[in-house]
Amino acid sequence: MRVSLLRERLTAALATAMRTRAGDGVALTADRTKAMGVAMAGLPDDAEVEVDALELSTRAAATVLGFHPEHVRRLIRTGRLRARRVGGDYRVLVDDLWPLLEARHREPGRRRLRPRR
């Protein structure tokens, strides 16, 4: 898919969520849009990308999740977040961030993802 088309679709999805006025829906859509936007940062509009192959560095994943990069590395090492090793760091598929993002927007009292000890 072309980056320009994907950016248009993300913008449309966020606009649709804003019209529904459902706070959690807007927040989750905004989080997902942010993740995809960060993954596509720096890519030219005419570049072709596979949506399910978009990945983030540890630092970029931390930015999206609102965590410190070392916390993201801990999530990876404990198996709570899948990633592949590239050089001295990790790469996280954007799709693998969805469960962590969705956990933020669950109803209070529902089970949340917690790192294993």
Secondary structure by P-SEA (a helix, b strand, c coil): ccaaaaaaaaaaaaaaaaaaccaaaaaaaaaaaaaaaaaacccccccccccccccccaaaaaaaacccaaaaaaaaaaccbbbbbcccbbbbbcccaaaaaaaaccccccccccccc
